[in-house]
Amino acid sequence: MSSFVFFLIPLALAATAIILGLGLYSLARGGTFAKENSNRLMRMRVIAQAVAIALMVLFLMLIGKGPGS
């Protein structure tokens, strides 16, 4: 189980980075594109960050319960 979670962490981090990049692009572009997408992208980034952090905490909890515990 911990190896599965370990492989999900980079995916969550990549999703966060991609959404952050899109948000920065939206702000740089400005205009109607930014007005229509800025808040949605910010919410998506916060959710992706929360998932990434939750996966990291879950992974640490799983490896802490290792075979000797």
VEXBA-762516 format. One record per atom (N, C-alpha, C): residue number from 1; residue in three letters; x, y, z. Coordinates in steps of 0.02 Angstrom, whole numbers, plus 50000, padded with zeros to 5 digits. Example, Ala and Ser with C-alpha at 12.3 -4.5 7.8 and 13.67 -1.06 7.14 Angstrom:
+------+------+-------+-------+-------+
| tiro | kedo |     x |     y |     z |
+------+------+-------+-------+-------+
|    1 |  ALA | 50660 | 49716 | 50390 |
|    1 |  ALA | 50615 | 49775 | 50390 |
|    1 |  ALA | 50660 | 49835 | 50390 |
|    2 |  SER | 50642 | 49888 | 50354 |
|    2 |  SER | 50684 | 49947 | 50357 |
|    2 |  SER | 50645 | 50002 | 50394 |
+------+------+-------+-------+-------+
***
This chain:
+------+------+-------+-------+-------+
| tiro | kedo |     x |     y |     z |
+------+------+-------+-------+-------+
|    1 |  MET | 50041 | 49940 | 50000 |
|    1 |  MET | 50000 | 50000 | 50000 |
|    1 |  MET | 50043 | 50063 | 50000 |
|    2 |  SER | 50097 | 50062 | 50040 |
|    2 |  SER | 50138 | 50123 | 50044 |
|    2 |  SER | 50173 | 50137 | 49978 |
|    3 |  SER | 50191 | 50085 | 49939 |
|    3 |  SER | 50223 | 50097 | 49875 |
|    3 |  SER | 50173 | 50129 | 49826 |
|    4 |  PHE | 50109 | 50109 | 49830 |
|    4 |  PHE | 50058 | 50139 | 49787 |
|    4 |  PHE | 50050 | 50213 | 49803 |
|    5 |  VAL | 50047 | 50229 | 49867 |
|    5 |  VAL | 50042 | 50299 | 49888 |
|    5 |  VAL | 50104 | 50338 | 49867 |
|    6 |  PHE | 50162 | 50305 | 49873 |
|    6 |  PHE | 50226 | 50337 | 49855 |
|    6 |  PHE | 50225 | 50358 | 49781 |
|    7 |  PHE | 50195 | 50318 | 49738 |
|    7 |  PHE | 50193 | 50335 | 49667 |
|    7 |  PHE | 50139 | 50387 | 49651 |
|    8 |  LEU | 50089 | 50394 | 49694 |
|    8 |  LEU | 50038 | 50445 | 49684 |
|    8 |  LEU | 50063 | 50515 | 49702 |
|    9 |  ILE | 50111 | 50520 | 49748 |
|    9 |  ILE | 50135 | 50585 | 49771 |
|    9 |  ILE | 50163 | 50627 | 49713 |
|   10 |  PRO | 50208 | 50600 | 49670 |
|   10 |  PRO | 50232 | 50641 | 49615 |
|   10 |  PRO | 50177 | 50663 | 49566 |
|   11 |  LEU | 50126 | 50621 | 49558 |
|   11 |  LEU | 50071 | 50641 | 49515 |
|   11 |  LEU | 50033 | 50700 | 49544 |
|   12 |  ALA | 50022 | 50699 | 49610 |
|   12 |  ALA | 49987 | 50754 | 49642 |
|   12 |  ALA | 50030 | 50818 | 49640 |
|   13 |  LEU | 50095 | 50810 | 49649 |
|   13 |  LEU | 50140 | 50868 | 49646 |
|   13 |  LEU | 50142 | 50897 | 49575 |
|   14 |  ALA | 50143 | 50854 | 49525 |
|   14 |  ALA | 50143 | 50877 | 49456 |
|   14 |  ALA | 50078 | 50913 | 49439 |
|   15 |  ALA | 50022 | 50885 | 49463 |
|   15 |  ALA | 49958 | 50918 | 49451 |
|   15 |  ALA | 49956 | 50987 | 49482 |
|   16 |  THR | 49983 | 50992 | 49543 |
|   16 |  THR | 49986 | 51057 | 49577 |
|   16 |  THR | 50029 | 51107 | 49537 |
|   17 |  ALA | 50086 | 51084 | 49513 |
|   17 |  ALA | 50131 | 51128 | 49474 |
|   17 |  ALA | 50099 | 51150 | 49409 |
|   18 |  ILE | 50065 | 51104 | 49375 |
|   18 |  ILE | 50032 | 51121 | 49312 |
|   18 |  ILE | 49976 | 51172 | 49323 |
|   19 |  ILE | 49936 | 51161 | 49374 |
|   19 |  ILE | 49881 | 51207 | 49389 |
|   19 |  ILE | 49909 | 51275 | 49409 |
|   20 |  LEU | 49964 | 51275 | 49448 |
|   20 |  LEU | 49996 | 51339 | 49466 |
|   20 |  LEU | 50021 | 51375 | 49404 |
|   21 |  GLY | 50052 | 51339 | 49358 |
|   21 |  GLY | 50075 | 51369 | 49296 |
|   21 |  GLY | 50019 | 51399 | 49255 |
|   22 |  LEU | 49963 | 51362 | 49252 |
|   22 |  LEU | 49905 | 51389 | 49216 |
|   22 |  LEU | 49878 | 51451 | 49249 |
|   23 |  GLY | 49878 | 51452 | 49315 |
|   23 |  GLY | 49855 | 51511 | 49352 |
|   23 |  GLY | 49900 | 51571 | 49340 |
|   24 |  LEU | 49965 | 51560 | 49339 |
|   24 |  LEU | 50012 | 51614 | 49325 |
|   24 |  LEU | 50003 | 51639 | 49253 |
|   25 |  TYR | 49992 | 51594 | 49207 |
|   25 |  TYR | 49979 | 51613 | 49137 |
|   25 |  TYR | 49916 | 51654 | 49132 |
|   26 |  SER | 49865 | 51633 | 49169 |
|   26 |  SER | 49802 | 51670 | 49170 |
|   26 |  SER | 49811 | 51741 | 49195 |
|   27 |  LEU | 49850 | 51749 | 49249 |
|   27 |  LEU | 49862 | 51816 | 49276 |
|   27 |  LEU | 49903 | 51858 | 49227 |
|   28 |  ALA | 49952 | 51827 | 49195 |
|   28 |  ALA | 49994 | 51865 | 49149 |
|   28 |  ALA | 49956 | 51886 | 49087 |
|   29 |  ARG | 49911 | 51843 | 49065 |
|   29 |  ARG | 49872 | 51858 | 49005 |
|   29 |  ARG | 49821 | 51913 | 49019 |
|   30 |  GLY | 49789 | 51908 | 49076 |
|   30 |  GLY | 49740 | 51959 | 49095 |
|   30 |  GLY | 49677 | 51955 | 49053 |
|   31 |  GLY | 49639 | 52009 | 49054 |
|   31 |  GLY | 49579 | 52013 | 49013 |
|   31 |  GLY | 49524 | 51966 | 49036 |
|   32 |  THR | 49482 | 51947 | 48988 |
|   32 |  THR | 49424 | 51904 | 49005 |
|   32 |  THR | 49446 | 51833 | 49024 |
|   33 |  PHE | 49502 | 51811 | 48995 |
|   33 |  PHE | 49526 | 51744 | 49013 |
|   33 |  PHE | 49540 | 51740 | 49087 |
|   34 |  ALA | 49574 | 51790 | 49114 |
|   34 |  ALA | 49590 | 51791 | 49186 |
|   34 |  ALA | 49527 | 51797 | 49228 |
|   35 |  LYS | 49481 | 51839 | 49206 |
|   35 |  LYS | 49419 | 51848 | 49244 |
|   35 |  LYS | 49378 | 51784 | 49248 |
|   36 |  GLU | 49379 | 51745 | 49194 |
|   36 |  GLU | 49339 | 51685 | 49192 |
|   36 |  GLU | 49372 | 51626 | 49227 |
|   37 |  ASN | 49439 | 51625 | 49232 |
|   37 |  ASN | 49473 | 51566 | 49256 |
|   37 |  ASN | 49514 | 51573 | 49319 |
|   38 |  SER | 49529 | 51632 | 49342 |
|   38 |  SER | 49575 | 51642 | 49398 |
|   38 |  SER | 49550 | 51607 | 49462 |
|   39 |  ASN | 49489 | 51620 | 49482 |
|   39 |  ASN | 49464 | 51591 | 49544 |
|   39 |  ASN | 49458 | 51515 | 49540 |
|   40 |  ARG | 49436 | 51490 | 49483 |
|   40 |  ARG | 49429 | 51418 | 49474 |
|   40 |  ARG | 49497 | 51384 | 49478 |
|   41 |  LEU | 49548 | 51414 | 49446 |
|   41 |  LEU | 49615 | 51385 | 49448 |
|   41 |  LEU | 49644 | 51388 | 49518 |
|   42 |  MET | 49630 | 51441 | 49555 |
|   42 |  MET | 49655 | 51447 | 49624 |
|   42 |  MET | 49624 | 51393 | 49668 |
|   43 |  ARG | 49559 | 51382 | 49660 |
|   43 |  ARG | 49526 | 51329 | 49699 |
|   43 |  ARG | 49553 | 51260 | 49681 |
|   44 |  MET | 49564 | 51248 | 49617 |
|   44 |  MET | 49591 | 51184 | 49595 |
|   44 |  MET | 49661 | 51174 | 49623 |
|   45 |  ARG | 49702 | 51227 | 49625 |
|   45 |  ARG | 49770 | 51221 | 49651 |
|   45 |  ARG | 49769 | 51205 | 49726 |
|   46 |  VAL | 49725 | 51238 | 49762 |
|   46 |  VAL | 49721 | 51225 | 49834 |
|   46 |  VAL | 49699 | 51153 | 49847 |
|   47 |  ILE | 49652 | 51128 | 49808 |
|   47 |  ILE | 49630 | 51059 | 49816 |
|   47 |  ILE | 49687 | 51011 | 49799 |
|   48 |  ALA | 49723 | 51024 | 49744 |
|   48 |  ALA | 49779 | 50981 | 49725 |
|   48 |  ALA | 49833 | 50982 | 49778 |
|   49 |  GLN | 49847 | 51040 | 49808 |
|   49 |  GLN | 49896 | 51044 | 49862 |
|   49 |  GLN | 49873 | 51004 | 49922 |
|   50 |  ALA | 49810 | 51009 | 49939 |
|   50 |  ALA | 49784 | 50972 | 49996 |
|   50 |  ALA | 49789 | 50897 | 49985 |
|   51 |  VAL | 49775 | 50874 | 49924 |
|   51 |  VAL | 49781 | 50803 | 49908 |
|   51 |  VAL | 49854 | 50781 | 49913 |
|   52 |  ALA | 49900 | 50822 | 49887 |
|   52 |  ALA | 49971 | 50805 | 49891 |
|   52 |  ALA | 49995 | 50800 | 49963 |
|   53 |  ILE | 49975 | 50847 | 50004 |
|   53 |  ILE | 49995 | 50846 | 50075 |
|   53 |  ILE | 49965 | 50786 | 50111 |
|   54 |  ALA | 49901 | 50772 | 50096 |
|   54 |  ALA | 49868 | 50714 | 50127 |
|   54 |  ALA | 49903 | 50649 | 50107 |
|   55 |  LEU | 49923 | 50643 | 50044 |
|   55 |  LEU | 49958 | 50583 | 50022 |
|   55 |  LEU | 50026 | 50576 | 50057 |
|   56 |  MET | 50061 | 50633 | 50066 |
|   56 |  MET | 50125 | 50631 | 50100 |
|   56 |  MET | 50116 | 50609 | 50173 |
|   57 |  VAL | 50066 | 50636 | 50206 |
|   57 |  VAL | 50053 | 50617 | 50276 |
|   57 |  VAL | 50034 | 50543 | 50280 |
|   58 |  LEU | 49992 | 50520 | 50234 |
|   58 |  LEU | 49972 | 50450 | 50232 |
|   58 |  LEU | 50032 | 50405 | 50221 |
|   59 |  PHE | 50076 | 50425 | 50175 |
|   59 |  PHE | 50136 | 50385 | 50162 |
|   59 |  PHE | 50180 | 50381 | 50224 |
|   60 |  LEU | 50190 | 50437 | 50258 |
|   60 |  LEU | 50231 | 50437 | 50318 |
|   60 |  LEU | 50199 | 50395 | 50373 |
|   61 |  MET | 50133 | 50395 | 50378 |
|   61 |  MET | 50100 | 50354 | 50428 |
|   61 |  MET | 50108 | 50280 | 50411 |
|   62 |  LEU | 50104 | 50264 | 50346 |
|   62 |  LEU | 50110 | 50194 | 50326 |
|   62 |  LEU | 50180 | 50167 | 50336 |
|   63 |  ILE | 50231 | 50207 | 50321 |
|   63 |  ILE | 50299 | 50181 | 50331 |
|   63 |  ILE | 50318 | 50182 | 50405 |
|   64 |  GLY | 50284 | 50222 | 50444 |
|   64 |  GLY | 50296 | 50223 | 50516 |
|   64 |  GLY | 50270 | 50160 | 50550 |
|   65 |  LYS | 50221 | 50128 | 50519 |
|   65 |  LYS | 50193 | 50066 | 50546 |
|   65 |  LYS | 50229 | 50005 | 50518 |
|   66 |  GLY | 50288 | 50015 | 50491 |
|   66 |  GLY | 50328 | 49963 | 50458 |
|   66 |  GLY | 50325 | 49895 | 50491 |
|   67 |  PRO | 50363 | 49847 | 50464 |
|   67 |  PRO | 50360 | 49777 | 50488 |
|   67 |  PRO | 50379 | 49768 | 50561 |
|   68 |  GLY | 50419 | 49811 | 50589 |
|   68 |  GLY | 50441 | 49803 | 50659 |
|   68 |  GLY | 50394 | 49833 | 50710 |
|   69 |  SER | 50343 | 49869 | 50688 |
|   69 |  SER | 50300 | 49905 | 50735 |
|   69 |  SER | 50244 | 49862 | 50763 |
+------+------+-------+-------+-------+
***
